[in-house]
Amino acid sequence: MTLLIYGAYGYTGELVAEEAVDRGLDVVVAGRNEVRTDHLAARLGVPGRGFDVGAADDHLDDIDVCLNCAGPFVETYEPLVEACLETGTHYLDITGELSVFEAIAERDREAEKAGVCLLPGVGFDVVPTDCLAGHLHDRLPEADELRLGFDPSGTISKGTLASVIEHADAGGKVRRGGRIVDVPTAHARRQIDFGRGERNAVTVPWGDVSTAYYTTGIENIETYTAVPPLVGSAMKLSRFAAPLFGLPPVKEALQTLARTFVDGPSERQREEGACYVWGEATDGETTVTSRVKTPETYALTVDAATTAAERILADAPTGFETPAAAFGPEFVLALDGVEGFFDE
Ligand SMILES: NC(=O)c1ccc[n+]([C@@H]2O[C@H](COP(=O)([O-])OP(=O)(O)OC[C@H]3O[C@@H](n4cnc5c(N)ncnc54)[C@H](OP(=O)(O)O)[C@@H]3O)[C@@H](O)[C@H]2O)c1
C-alpha cells in the first residue's frame, strides 16, 4: 500500500515525509518542482515524482492514499481531488481553509460512488478541535450550540502565513441554523479558560465552522482563538482593511514577503511548544466543557497527518469524512503527548 505525499519539500510536507519513512510506510514524495522533489527523494531513499497538480491523474494510478501538504489549499485541492476520484485514490490533506472543507464536503456522493475517502484537515486544523466537538456531542447529544477554540504558542510557517493572507479578505464566519454566515472579523469577544487560566479570545473563521457540523450535526458553531487584547482590537480595526487584502497586487506582495522572510518553528520550538484546546456545548439548560492539551501545532500536525494516513492505508471509509467521524473522537488521544479529555 503506497502513500504519495504532495508538497513534500515544503516545511510541513518534509516533516511528514520524514515521519512516514521513519514509520516504515511505503512512501512516494511529490511536488511541482522536479529538482527539489528529486533531492528530497534521494535524501529519504524513496521514489520522487515532480508534477503540477493539474497533471495529477497521470501519477496516481498506482497510489493508494494521496496526502496533500501543498497550501494554500484553495489552489491545490481541486485538481488533486479530481485525480483521486478518477484513479480511485483516497485523498487526505492538512488544510484549515473553511472554503476548502465546504467544497470537498460537496463531493461526498461522488466519493462514495468512486469508493474513495475524502478526508481533509488531518493536521492541527482540525484534529484536536474536531475530536473535542465529537466528544462534547457524545457528552450532550441534545446540544444545539457549540463553541471551540485554541490558545496556541509559538510561531508559524511561511505556508501557513501565505494561507492566512489568501483568505484575509473573507471576513469572519460562524454557523447559524446549519448555514455558514458572514460576520465581521473578530465579531465576538470573551474570556475563555483554554486550560491555563482566563485569556482574552475573539472569533476566527476556523475550519471547524465547516467540519464540526458534519461531525456532530450541531447547527450553531463559533470558533475562537486566544489573542492579547491589543491584537483583538487590531483585528476589529482590520475589518476596514479587509477589502484591500482582496486586491491581487496587495495579496501577491504580502505572499512574497511571507515566503521570503518567514521561517517555520525550529526543532526545539516544536519539541517545547504546547497548545490548549477548549470546547463547550450547550442545549440552553446544560453546558458541558472539555479541554485537551496538545504538543506544538506543527509537531501535532506531523503526527496526526501521518497517523491518519497510516489508518486510511489500513482501512478506509468512503465518502467525505472529518477526522473524528473517520476515527472517532478518541483519535486525538492516540497522538503523542496529547493530554485529555479534561471534562467539566
Ligand atoms: N492543518 C494544520 O494545522 C496545518 C499545519 C501546518 C501547515 N498547514 C498548511 O499547510 C500548507 C503548507 O504549509 P508549509 O508550512 O509546509 O508551507 P511551505 O513551506 O510554504 O510549503 C508549501 C508547499 O506547497 C507547495 N505549493 C504551494 N502552492 C502550490 C501549487 N499551487 N501547486 C503545487 N504546489 C504548491 C509548495 O511548492 P513550491 O515551493 O514549489 O511553491 C511547497 O512545497 C499551508 O497552507 C499551511 O497553512 C496546515
The ligand as an SDF file (V2000), in Angstrom:
LIG
                    3D

 48 52  0  0  0  0  0  0  0  0999 V2000
   -3.6580   21.7520    9.3940 N   0  0  0  0  0  0  0  0  0  0  0  0
   -2.6880   22.3670   10.0300 C   0  0  0  0  0  0  0  0  0  0  0  0
   -2.7140   22.5420   11.2230 O   0  0  0  0  0  0  0  0  0  0  0  0
   -1.5110   22.8200    9.2460 C   0  0  0  0  0  0  0  0  0  0  0  0
   -0.2400   22.7260    9.8060 C   0  0  0  0  0  0  0  0  0  0  0  0
    0.8370   23.1130    9.0340 C   0  0  0  0  0  0  0  0  0  0  0  0
    0.6340   23.6440    7.7680 C   0  0  0  0  0  0  0  0  0  0  0  0
   -0.6300   23.7400    7.2970 N   0  0  0  0  0  0  0  0  0  0  0  0
   -0.8860   24.2800    5.9710 C   0  0  0  0  0  0  0  0  0  0  0  0
   -0.1270   23.5170    5.0410 O   0  0  0  0  0  0  0  0  0  0  0  0
    0.2820   24.3440    3.9730 C   0  0  0  0  0  0  0  0  0  0  0  0
    1.7760   24.1850    3.7850 C   0  0  0  0  0  0  0  0  0  0  0  0
    2.4240   24.7520    4.8870 O   0  0  0  0  0  0  0  0  0  0  0  0
    4.0120   24.7450    4.9650 P   0  0  0  0  0  0  0  0  0  0  0  0
    4.3430   25.2680    6.2680 O   0  0  0  0  0  0  0  0  0  0  0  0
    4.5400   23.4230    4.5880 O   0  0  0  0  0  0  0  0  0  0  0  0
    4.3410   25.7890    3.7800 O   0  0  0  0  0  0  0  0  0  0  0  0
    5.5740   25.8710    2.7700 P   0  0  0  0  0  0  0  0  0  0  0  0
    6.8540   25.5410    3.4450 O   0  0  0  0  0  0  0  0  0  0  0  0
    5.4430   27.2030    2.0850 O   0  0  0  0  0  0  0  0  0  0  0  0
    5.2850   24.7020    1.6950 O   0  0  0  0  0  0  0  0  0  0  0  0
    4.2270   24.7980    0.8010 C   0  0  0  0  0  0  0  0  0  0  0  0
    4.3510   23.6610   -0.2000 C   0  0  0  0  0  0  0  0  0  0  0  0
    3.2210   23.7160   -1.0660 O   0  0  0  0  0  0  0  0  0  0  0  0
    3.6540   23.8130   -2.4180 C   0  0  0  0  0  0  0  0  0  0  0  0
    2.6900   24.5850   -3.1930 N   0  0  0  0  0  0  0  0  0  0  0  0
    2.1270   25.7650   -2.8660 C   0  0  0  0  0  0  0  0  0  0  0  0
    1.2790   26.1580   -3.8340 N   0  0  0  0  0  0  0  0  0  0  0  0
    1.3050   25.1860   -4.7740 C   0  0  0  0  0  0  0  0  0  0  0  0
    0.6360   24.9960   -6.0130 C   0  0  0  0  0  0  0  0  0  0  0  0
   -0.2310   25.8930   -6.4710 N   0  0  0  0  0  0  0  0  0  0  0  0
    0.8900   23.8720   -6.7190 N   0  0  0  0  0  0  0  0  0  0  0  0
    1.7520   22.9290   -6.2670 C   0  0  0  0  0  0  0  0  0  0  0  0
    2.4320   23.0600   -5.1010 N   0  0  0  0  0  0  0  0  0  0  0  0
    2.2010   24.1710   -4.3630 C   0  0  0  0  0  0  0  0  0  0  0  0
    4.9940   24.4770   -2.3290 C   0  0  0  0  0  0  0  0  0  0  0  0
    5.7410   24.2520   -3.5030 O   0  0  0  0  0  0  0  0  0  0  0  0
    6.6610   25.4490   -4.1020 P   0  0  0  0  0  0  0  0  0  0  0  0
    7.7280   25.7110   -3.0560 O   0  0  0  0  0  0  0  0  0  0  0  0
    7.1900   24.8920   -5.3710 O   0  0  0  0  0  0  0  0  0  0  0  0
    5.7750   26.6540   -4.2550 O   0  0  0  0  0  0  0  0  0  0  0  0
    5.5730   23.7810   -1.0940 C   0  0  0  0  0  0  0  0  0  0  0  0
    6.0350   22.5150   -1.4310 O   0  0  0  0  0  0  0  0  0  0  0  0
   -0.1870   25.7370    4.3210 C   0  0  0  0  0  0  0  0  0  0  0  0
   -1.3990   26.0010    3.6530 O   0  0  0  0  0  0  0  0  0  0  0  0
   -0.4200   25.7010    5.8070 C   0  0  0  0  0  0  0  0  0  0  0  0
   -1.4020   26.6150    6.2370 O   0  0  0  0  0  0  0  0  0  0  0  0
   -1.6960   23.3300    7.9960 C   0  0  0  0  0  0  0  0  0  0  0  0
  1  2  1  0
  2  3  2  0
  2  4  1  0
  4  5  1  0
  4 48  2  0
  5  6  2  0
  6  7  1  0
  7  8  2  0
  8  9  1  0
  8 48  1  0
  9 10  1  0
  9 46  1  0
 10 11  1  0
 11 12  1  0
 11 44  1  0
 12 13  1  0
 13 14  1  0
 14 15  2  0
 14 16  1  0
 14 17  1  0
 17 18  1  0
 18 19  2  0
 18 20  1  0
 18 21  1  0
 21 22  1  0
 22 23  1  0
 23 24  1  0
 23 42  1  0
 24 25  1  0
 25 26  1  0
 25 36  1  0
 26 27  1  0
 26 35  1  0
 27 28  2  0
 28 29  1  0
 29 30  1  0
 29 35  2  0
 30 31  1  0
 30 32  2  0
 32 33  1  0
 33 34  2  0
 34 35  1  0
 36 37  1  0
 36 42  1  0
 37 38  1  0
 38 39  2  0
 38 40  1  0
 38 41  1  0
 42 43  1  0
 44 45  1  0
 44 46  1  0
 46 47  1  0
M  CHG  2   8   1  16  -1
M  END
$$$$
